[in-house]
Amino acid sequence: MITKQKLLLYCNFLLPKTNWILAVLMLLFSVNQMSAQGKTITGVVTSAQDNLPLPGVNIIIKGTKTVATTGFDGEYSIKASTNDVLVFSFIGFQNKEIVVGSQSKIDVALGEDTNKLNEVVVIGYGTQKKSDLTGSVSVVNLESAKKVVTYDAAKMLQGQVPGVTVQSSGEPGGFVNVKIRGITSFSNNNPLFVIDGIMVDSPYDFAPGEIESMQVLKDASSAAIYGVRGANGVVIITTKKGKQGKMDIKFKSIVGLQNVAKKWDVTDRVGYQKITSEAERNRDIRAGVPVSIAPGNDPNSPSYISNVNTDWQKESFQTGVVQNQALTFTGGAESIAYSFNVDYFKNTSYIKTPQDYERLSTNLNLNGKKGKFKYGAKIAYTQSDKEIFNEYNAGQTVVSDILGAIPTMPVYDANRLGGYGGTDNLTQRAISMNPIGYNNLIDNNGKRNRFIGDVWGEVEIVKGLKYKLDVSYDRTDWENRKFIPPSDLGWYYITTNDEASLDVETGNELRTFLNNLLTYEVTLGKHKIDALAGWIQEKRDYHRYNMRGVGFTPNDIPMLQYADARNASEYKFTITGISYISRLNYAYDDRYLLQANFRQDKTSLFSEKNNSANFYSFSGGWKISNEKFWTLPEWISNIKLRGGYGTLGNNTISQYFFASTVNSFAGYDFNNELAPGTTVVAALDPNVKWEKSTNSNVGIELGFLNNDLQFTAEYFVKKSDDLLLGVPLPFSTGAFPASVTTNAGSMKNSGVEFTAAYSNHHHKFKYDISANFGTLKNEVTKIGVNGNPIYGAVSKTEVGRSVGEMFAWEAIGIFQNAAEVAASPTQTGAAPGDVKFRDVNGDGIITDADRTFQGVTIPKYGFGFNFSASYSNFDFSMFWQGAGGNKVFNAMYRNLMIGQYTNHHTDELNYWTPTNTNTNIPAPVIGDPNGNSRDSNRFIESGDYVKLQTMEIGYNIPIKDKFIEKAKVYLNGQNLLIISKYKGYDPDFNSDGLLSRGYDAGSFPNPRTISLGVEVSF
């Protein structure tokens, strides 16, 4: 039987689509085993738990480079002398050392390493035993997280760690938003990602399958070592490293089908024509003019459309394909070990347009040791190609276009330039986008190349004292091209030759880091000390070119030289930073733990007097279970209290934002003559400085039944001060925009987090259960000087309340007759059949002052639940995730309920008429004179949901072959079930407007994915 620990050996194998030469070159790094004088030792290595053979166990002659590895049947062979000591090691099992002596056959049974607290966790600029952590560090369950088929490792975090919120969409190659313990800034809230020690803004360009470990640093106690970069939390990712032994080859291939599991209920031709005609009829009756129905919707007109009934969701959605193939080579010796990976990922859109995403990633990790000198390198290269969806107007997504497209518009029309259908202003009177035509006609492509190089060396100066030099180089080059050809997609969406355009953006960004680190470890009796000191230098160079050409004929080649007119612009900047870091860990008798961190950051983003800031943290832990003054029951394995306090910073501000710029070509009319002059372009605050965050955290860790059952509980308070936001200025200042960005806000986040996990690997049926739950309360404590609120899309941010709370009118019914309209508070344009709104302030008139808070947009809680089991050669897992307590504004539903010329939701068929009064749907009226579609609670819904994120069943094929060590096939389902009352596609959508949150104007739904995968180890 293959246990959970054995499966660790087989995760994440890749098959390259191209660049086979790179893989062949890596064979040169294989190191031949050194022959030893002596006899040949053979044997079988098994698991002491179930007596099954263990493949991939390393057998090393202690103190030498001689290495052997067990095959699939657990057998090994190695040459050794009588006095040699064989060291048997395998991930998840306890090491065992055996003296050869006179033996020629040595069979070994390895016991599982059941003490999970001995796990080594990667922290900032180092590692630490999990049992010695004093800060809030969550270790991601990668076995579960990797079952999410995704291009972005950030997506893998969803539901895996309490306090971490993840928002994504079904757009191929779309960006993933991550928040750790809430919102701490009015600008940037995304955490810092550290991959193999290299700081990056997101893991977008890195293959998730190559990840070996992932930790989330959530409080200042753990993240203060990253200073200004750690205010929003830190996610540390470590990729697979080389290991001693013969070359191992891992192969992985997964192919999945994607579709949109839920459809909106929108009207067909008959329903559309009925509602739109009624809206025109109501408009004219109210105006006292003859009724005029659009000819295309009027059965009495010769232009009546009866032969077109387009179901735009059916025409637009298809079965998308996602595929991921990868190949990994690992091996080497103590002097040099390697891990080389090639990963190919492609996602074909579930919308019938060319907007796909394709990426090829390569990653090479080298590490070795020679005496007191350790060294290593990382070389990674990623090439990606993303076809971008097009927006005609800001916020007008392809999904909103699909749902709003009218059914009397055909998909194709050979009579129009471009061959796609459109609407007519005289026949249909509808401005309706053809989303299929628009996204197929426009070529909008983004190419991205990224290279990362890192070299490090570490030398032990004296025992315990080590110096490490680490240099990294991170360069991204990109090219974005958007060509809009001449076309005719109907009224309003006609592009003439003069309007046809080509926009080209090219650029590069280079980041370099130089880390000088000095560490010292010493144990003096019961005292254990390890210290870190370092100097870090960072530089970021950004350079971008923008070129635009206008004027193309239908047959022109989409290149700038063929445009009738051209212009160009250039933009560049450099940001530099220097940091000094230090950390001290102290432990006494494995009972009392203390940690202190300090970091000083200096950056060119601020003026000289404000460009430095100091950040620090203190934390401690008490291993109560290790105290001598009591004897705990045997079933209690661990009790630890921990707590910490610290400060962090945030420098999310644009470069040169403290220095005003001027326009030296400004003129002024002086006595009817234009006099030359100079004026300030925008008002800036020269005293702008860092945002600061103060964190407090306290937690308890419990372990039972030899730590098979573990539980943690934490409480945190996260206060942010000096937040950067735009403060309004009097128009008399002449500044444009009439605001200045300054440090004028404060905020607080607090909550509790719980995790529980139970593992039972003591029988043939093995299983693991884990769950997490976290709460979050956000409160704004200061806005500007006068506390004036900030308004957003259906939101208001006010002192004493949460960021971006829903703020809208409250609908209380439908006016049934003219007498009721006259007796109610004044609503401009109101008539029988219109929505009645509440007069909140009682002034007798419905105005903006009658809007009220309708609920928070930040989820009050989130949770995740994992279950995995194995029996014989089968394994099964499922992962549930959810969130709730928040409200969502369904702007897409509002757009389908406004009763105008776009398509409608079928709910609107139940509109009010003098004979249909038992309804809450207002009468449709062209122009909506009463503002029935205004921001109100009619369109505010609960954001609560529970989702079956993944479910997988696998079978380990019992192959006994000298070439194939292990093979597994599995069936994976993703986004299989959503339990929610939300009317839209998916309440789990990507909406991170900070001040305008939870606003769904046509988000990309997360698709349901069914995948078949295979993993093979050679």
Number of C-alpha atoms within 10 A of each C-alpha: 20 21 25 18 15 19 13 15 16 20 21 24 24 28 21 24 15 12 11 11 8 14 18 10 9 16 16 8 17 19 20 14 16 12 12 15 10 13 15 14 18 15 16 20 25 21 20 14 15 16 12 17 22 23 24 27 26 21 25 23 23 16 10 13 20 22 25 21 23 20 24 23 20 21 19 22 18 22 19 22 19 14 11 18 19 23 17 23 18 21 16 21 18 14 15 15 15 14 16 19 12 10 13 16 13 16 13 18 18 21 16 18 16 15 14 16 16 13 13 13 21 23 23 18 18 10 11 15 14 17 19 26 24 26 27 23 22 19 18 18 17 19 14 19 21 19 20 24 25 21 28 21 25 21 25 22 24 23 27 27 26 25 26 20 23 19 17 22 21 20 22 24 24 17 17 18 19 24 19 24 27 24 25 29 26 18 16 15 21 21 23 25 22 21 18 18 19 19 21 14 11 21 21 17 22 24 27 25 25 28 20 15 16 23 21 27 26 27 31 34 30 29 31 33 26 27 26 29 22 26 32 29 27 28 29 23 24 16 20 22 21 22 21 26 26 19 23 17 21 25 23 26 22 21 20 22 19 23 20 21 16 14 12 13 15 22 23 21 21 13 18 27 26 15 26 25 25 21 22 21 20 18 21 17 13 12 10 9 10 10 13 13 22 21 18 20 24 19 14 10 13 9 15 16 19 13 9 13 16 17 21 23 18 11 13 18 17 17 17 21 19 26 21 26 25 27 26 27 24 27 22 27 25 19 15 21 24 29 26 27 31 29 28 25 22 23 25 22 25 24 25 18 20 21 24 23 22 20 23 25 22 25 23 23 21 21 23 20 17 11 8 12 15 18 19 19 18 21 17 20 20 21 19 20 21 22 23 23 22 19 14 13 7 7 12 15 18 24 20 22 22 24 28 25 27 31 24 26 26 19 21 16 15 9 10 15 17 19 16 24 21 28 24 16 13 12 17 25 17 24 19 25 27 26 30 23 21 24 22 17 19 18 21 22 19 19 17 19 19 20 19 19 18 21 16 18 17 18 18 17 12 9 10 12 16 18 18 18 16 20 18 21 16 20 18 19 17 18 17 19 20 20 21 21 27 24 24 23 27 22 17 15 17 16 17 16 17 15 17 22 26 24 21 21 18 18 18 18 18 18 20 20 20 18 20 18 20 19 20 18 14 13 13 8 8 10 13 16 16 17 18 20 19 19 16 17 17 16 16 16 15 16 15 17 15 15 16 20 23 20 20 26 18 14 8 12 12 22 16 20 10 16 20 15 14 16 11 12 10 12 10 12 12 16 15 15 17 17 21 20 24 19 22 17 21 18 20 16 13 16 17 20 20 21 24 22 27 21 24 19 21 19 20 17 23 23 17 11 10 16 17 18 18 18 23 24 27 23 25 23 24 22 20 16 18 18 14 9 8 9 10 15 8 9 12 16 19 21 19 22 19 23 22 25 24 24 29 31 25 25 19 18 18 9 13 17 18 20 16 13 14 12 12 12 9 14 14 12 9 9 7 7 9 11 11 12 11 12 14 15 16 17 21 19 14 16 14 23 24 23 24 22 27 21 24 21 25 21 21 18 18 18 23 17 14 15 20 17 20 21 20 18 18 19 17 23 19 25 21 25 21 23 27 26 19 18 19 13 15 9 11 7 10 14 17 13 13 16 18 18 18 21 22 20 24 24 26 23 20 19 20 21 22 20 21 18 19 19 18 14 20 10 10 15 15 19 21 18 16 20 22 23 23 23 22 21 20 24 19 21 18 21 24 20 10 9 13 14 13 18 15 17 18 25 27 22 23 20 19 13 17 24 27 26 29 31 23 26 24 21 17 14 16 23 23 19 13 12 11 14 19 13 8 16 17 17 21 12 11 19 22 19 28 27 25 26 24 20 22 16 12 10 12 13 18 21 16 9 13 18 21 19 16 20 20 23 26 26 21 18 22 26 26 24 21 22 18 21 20 22 16 13 14 18 21 18 21 20 25 21 22 23 24 19 18 19 23 25 27 23 21 21 23 22 21 24 24 25 30 22 25 22 30 29 23 17 15 22 18 16 20 22 17 11 6 11 16 13 14 20 22 25 28 28 27 18 14 19 16 16 16 25 19 15 22 21 19 21 19 23 19 19 23 22 19 19 19 19 24 25 23 20 17 19 18 20 13 13 14 12 12 10 11 14 23 21 19 19 19 18 17 25 23 24 20 16 15 21 13 16 13 18 17 22 20 23 28 23 22 23 18 15 14 19 21 20 24 32 24 23 20 24 26 22 22 22 24 21 25 22 19 17 18 19 24 23 22 17
